[in-house]
Amino acid sequence: MRGLLARELELIGFVLAIGGLLAAAEWANPFRPGRRDRAEARRHLAWLAVFLLVAPPTAWSVSRVLRALTGHTPMRSLVGDAPLAARIAVALLIGELVAYWLHRWMHTVRWLWWLHSVHHSATEVRWWTAFRAHPLSGLVVHLLPFSAVAAAGVGPDALALYVSVVIVVSVVAHADVYLPLRALDSFVVTPRFHRRHHERTGGREHFAQVLPLFDLVFGTAGSADD
């Protein structure tokens, strides 16, 4: 238990370190320069505090499930001996497919939207908006995609790398940072790509978590205009 808790605390420290770097980037190169809403910033900080409280038990619970799935999945014999790059690719495709449809259902299924609407209540999208979520929503959006990847038999190394990619991309995607390389939007979810989901489409476009591929495949990718 102590070892697991230490890893969860290390994860929180990692997230906060990324947040510190993104906060500096948001100040230096905002997506849309303008006056900050201090009341909204206080609400964001309150939700960030909630995340810091629930993250350790949530991560501990998810890690127990993932450990069980990784050790007993029958898919391990089919996928587990593949090169790491191939297993990472499988992890991305399976995890992101599940994450895409889960996110899309969160906008159409009433009780899922009740959970997810907390995230969309933000009036300013900044890096910490990634953690503005109902605790049950946070559990579901991590448990289901990560469990699907673990059950696919990609192995603990590929699973850990996938989890790390999801955390980093999710936080960066919510940052108020302008990235001039528009071509990135075709390969990875960027702040510009994800901002459409929050600000302009009412949750009808851009459901991808890491790979915009699935928005393209399922017809929910909007135009490239800002």
DOTITOR-305449 format. One line per 4 residues: number of its first residue (from 1); for each residue x, y, z of C-alpha. Coordinates in nm, 4 decimals. Example, Ala and Ser with C-alpha at 12.3 -4.5 7.8 and 13.67 -1.06 7.14 Angstrom:
<torpas>
1	1.2300:-0.4500:0.7800 ~ 1.3670:-0.1060:0.7140
</torpas>
This chain:
<torpas>
1	0.0000:0.0000:0.0000 ~ 0.2796:0.2399:0.0915 ~ 0.4535:0.1767:-0.2414 ~ 0.1343:0.2372:-0.4365
5	0.0637:0.5576:-0.2458 ~ 0.4168:0.6785:-0.3149 ~ 0.3665:0.6210:-0.6877 ~ 0.0365:0.8092:-0.6816
9	0.2035:1.1006:-0.5032 ~ 0.4825:1.0963:-0.7607 ~ 0.2170:1.1117:-1.0340 ~ 0.0531:1.4123:-0.8699
13	0.3937:1.5820:-0.8459 ~ 0.4538:1.5079:-1.2140 ~ 0.1180:1.6595:-1.3101 ~ 0.1788:1.9715:-1.1027
17	0.5245:2.0121:-1.2570 ~ 0.3703:2.0022:-1.6047 ~ 0.1100:2.2495:-1.4849 ~ 0.3760:2.4908:-1.3655
21	0.5442:2.4862:-1.7046 ~ 0.2115:2.5302:-1.8834 ~ 0.1109:2.8165:-1.6549 ~ 0.4269:3.0009:-1.7604
25	0.3494:2.9248:-2.1251 ~ -0.0104:3.0449:-2.0835 ~ 0.1145:3.3742:-1.9446 ~ 0.3787:3.4170:-2.2163
29	0.1843:3.2936:-2.5204 ~ -0.1912:3.2702:-2.4570 ~ -0.4287:3.1359:-2.7200 ~ -0.6466:3.4445:-2.6850
33	-0.4901:3.7294:-2.4856 ~ -0.7345:3.8909:-2.2488 ~ -0.8226:3.9672:-1.8924 ~ -0.8453:3.6686:-1.6582
37	-1.1620:3.5932:-1.4630 ~ -1.0446:3.5720:-1.1007 ~ -1.3660:3.4116:-0.9797 ~ -1.3274:3.1393:-1.2406
41	-0.9658:3.0914:-1.1372 ~ -1.0801:3.0337:-0.7783 ~ -1.3339:2.7769:-0.8987 ~ -1.0613:2.6030:-1.0966
45	-0.8384:2.5938:-0.7909 ~ -1.1219:2.4445:-0.5854 ~ -1.1685:2.1652:-0.8399 ~ -0.7927:2.1132:-0.8535
49	-0.8007:2.0682:-0.4753 ~ -1.0765:1.8090:-0.5161 ~ -0.8590:1.6266:-0.7693 ~ -0.5628:1.6241:-0.5328
53	-0.7829:1.4680:-0.2645 ~ -0.9421:1.1975:-0.4777 ~ -0.6482:1.1194:-0.7089 ~ -0.4576:0.8841:-0.4723
57	-0.7531:0.6528:-0.3909 ~ -0.8725:0.6664:-0.7523 ~ -0.5299:0.5828:-0.8912 ~ -0.4882:0.3062:-0.6340
61	-0.8222:0.1510:-0.7327 ~ -0.7502:0.1750:-1.1045 ~ -0.4005:0.0310:-1.0606 ~ -0.5411:-0.2728:-0.8785
65	-0.7806:-0.3420:-1.1655 ~ -0.5105:-0.2909:-1.4271 ~ -0.2697:-0.5191:-1.2447 ~ -0.5306:-0.7964:-1.2358
69	-0.6162:-0.7556:-1.6033 ~ -0.2524:-0.7412:-1.7122 ~ -0.1713:-1.0618:-1.5259 ~ -0.4672:-1.2693:-1.6444
73	-0.5638:-1.1507:-1.9933 ~ -0.5678:-1.4290:-2.2541 ~ -0.4578:-1.1729:-2.5147 ~ -0.1097:-1.1570:-2.3639
77	0.0006:-1.4636:-2.5611 ~ -0.1028:-1.2972:-2.8878 ~ 0.0258:-0.9448:-2.8310 ~ 0.2744:-0.9622:-2.5464
81	0.5729:-1.0842:-2.7511 ~ 0.5446:-0.8095:-3.0144 ~ 0.8034:-0.5281:-3.0202 ~ 0.7368:-0.2400:-2.7822
85	0.6529:0.0004:-3.0659 ~ 0.3853:-0.2356:-3.1961 ~ 0.2370:-0.2828:-2.8488 ~ 0.2272:0.0934:-2.7953
89	0.0442:0.1300:-3.1268 ~ -0.2104:-0.1318:-3.0173 ~ -0.2505:0.0464:-2.6841 ~ -0.3133:0.3796:-2.8552
93	-0.5662:0.2403:-3.1021 ~ -0.7668:0.0397:-2.8487 ~ -0.7486:0.2906:-2.5659 ~ -0.8349:0.5849:-2.7858
97	-1.1236:0.4048:-2.9542 ~ -1.2787:0.3353:-2.6129 ~ -1.2020:0.6885:-2.4896 ~ -1.3565:0.8450:-2.8022
101	-1.6878:0.6622:-2.7706 ~ -1.7017:0.7069:-2.3951 ~ -1.6534:1.0825:-2.4371 ~ -1.9131:1.0934:-2.7123
105	-2.1652:0.9030:-2.4990 ~ -2.0993:1.1440:-2.2154 ~ -2.2659:1.4080:-2.4306 ~ -2.5687:1.1965:-2.5242
109	-2.6467:0.9716:-2.2257 ~ -2.8223:1.1741:-1.9575 ~ -2.6553:1.0349:-1.6445 ~ -2.3116:1.0435:-1.8067
113	-2.3688:1.4039:-1.9078 ~ -2.4682:1.4835:-1.5489 ~ -2.1171:1.3737:-1.4494 ~ -1.9382:1.5271:-1.7475
117	-2.1165:1.8631:-1.7316 ~ -1.8948:1.9578:-1.4366 ~ -1.6029:1.9670:-1.6786 ~ -1.7933:2.1766:-1.9306
121	-1.9030:2.4260:-1.6675 ~ -1.5634:2.5949:-1.7039 ~ -1.5886:2.9403:-1.8621 ~ -1.2122:2.9614:-1.9166
125	-1.0184:2.6690:-2.0625 ~ -0.6735:2.6436:-1.9068 ~ -0.4424:2.3566:-1.8175 ~ -0.6150:2.2922:-1.4865
129	-0.9509:2.2503:-1.6629 ~ -0.8305:1.8958:-1.7341 ~ -0.8866:1.8225:-1.3643 ~ -1.2211:1.9979:-1.3316
133	-1.4279:1.6814:-1.3198 ~ -1.6735:1.4978:-1.1026 ~ -1.4803:1.2297:-0.9091 ~ -1.6945:0.9524:-1.0594
137	-1.6334:1.0915:-1.4063 ~ -1.2603:1.0913:-1.3406 ~ -1.2791:0.7282:-1.2341 ~ -1.4804:0.6179:-1.5378
141	-1.2737:0.7998:-1.8015 ~ -0.9552:0.6429:-1.6692 ~ -1.0777:0.2986:-1.5723 ~ -1.2510:0.2003:-1.8970
145	-0.9875:0.2974:-2.1582 ~ -0.6950:0.1845:-1.9428 ~ -0.8688:-0.1448:-1.8633 ~ -0.9310:-0.2082:-2.2323
149	-0.5616:-0.1533:-2.3022 ~ -0.4596:-0.3836:-2.0160 ~ -0.7019:-0.6531:-2.1365 ~ -0.5512:-0.6259:-2.4868
153	-0.2338:-0.7816:-2.3481 ~ 0.0099:-0.5082:-2.4450 ~ 0.2078:-0.5566:-2.1246 ~ 0.2769:-0.3270:-1.8299
157	0.5485:-0.1277:-2.0102 ~ 0.3270:-0.0292:-2.3044 ~ 0.0354:0.0333:-2.0699 ~ 0.2453:0.2652:-1.8530
161	0.3638:0.4585:-2.1573 ~ 0.0070:0.4926:-2.2843 ~ -0.1120:0.6224:-1.9464 ~ 0.1712:0.8773:-1.9450
165	0.0842:0.9952:-2.2969 ~ -0.2823:1.0364:-2.2013 ~ -0.1974:1.2441:-1.8951 ~ 0.0454:1.4738:-2.0774
169	-0.1714:1.5249:-2.3879 ~ -0.4885:1.5802:-2.1827 ~ -0.3260:1.8508:-1.9726 ~ -0.1587:2.0207:-2.2697
173	-0.4809:2.0049:-2.4751 ~ -0.6582:2.2190:-2.2171 ~ -0.3788:2.4752:-2.1895 ~ -0.4374:2.8316:-2.2995
177	-0.1327:2.8154:-2.5263 ~ -0.1153:2.9025:-2.8943 ~ 0.0777:2.6503:-3.1056 ~ 0.1590:2.7839:-3.4536
181	0.2067:2.4384:-3.6077 ~ -0.1445:2.3737:-3.7397 ~ -0.0343:2.0425:-3.8948 ~ -0.0106:1.8959:-3.5433
185	-0.3910:1.8968:-3.5256 ~ -0.3984:1.6022:-3.7664 ~ -0.1775:1.3837:-3.5480 ~ -0.2422:1.4722:-3.1849
189	-0.5073:1.6606:-2.9868 ~ -0.3735:2.0137:-2.9422 ~ -0.5149:2.3119:-2.7511 ~ -0.6597:2.4479:-3.0756
193	-0.8207:2.1124:-3.1608 ~ -0.9748:2.0581:-2.8184 ~ -1.0825:2.4201:-2.7718 ~ -1.3474:2.3721:-3.0407
197	-1.5055:2.1025:-2.8257 ~ -1.5307:2.3410:-2.5319 ~ -1.6119:2.6722:-2.6943 ~ -1.7743:2.6446:-3.0325
201	-1.9570:2.3202:-3.1013 ~ -2.1518:2.2536:-2.7845 ~ -1.9895:1.9134:-2.7455 ~ -2.0843:1.7919:-3.0944
205	-1.7298:1.7726:-3.2342 ~ -1.3757:1.6806:-3.1348 ~ -1.4234:1.3992:-2.8846 ~ -1.0737:1.2547:-2.9276
209	-0.8472:1.2294:-2.6247 ~ -0.5064:1.1831:-2.7913 ~ -0.5607:1.0828:-3.1553 ~ -0.7745:1.3048:-3.3833
213	-0.7939:0.9974:-3.6083 ~ -1.1189:0.8796:-3.4557 ~ -1.2917:1.2156:-3.5037 ~ -1.1956:1.1895:-3.8702
217	-1.3143:0.8281:-3.8987 ~ -1.6490:0.8866:-3.7263 ~ -1.7252:1.2253:-3.8809 ~ -1.6907:1.4510:-3.5763
221	-1.3868:1.6489:-3.6883 ~ -1.4739:2.0124:-3.7528 ~ -1.3133:2.2490:-3.9980 ~ -0.9575:2.3664:-3.9486
225	-1.0639:2.7293:-3.9002 ~ -0.9935:2.8978:-3.5646
</torpas>
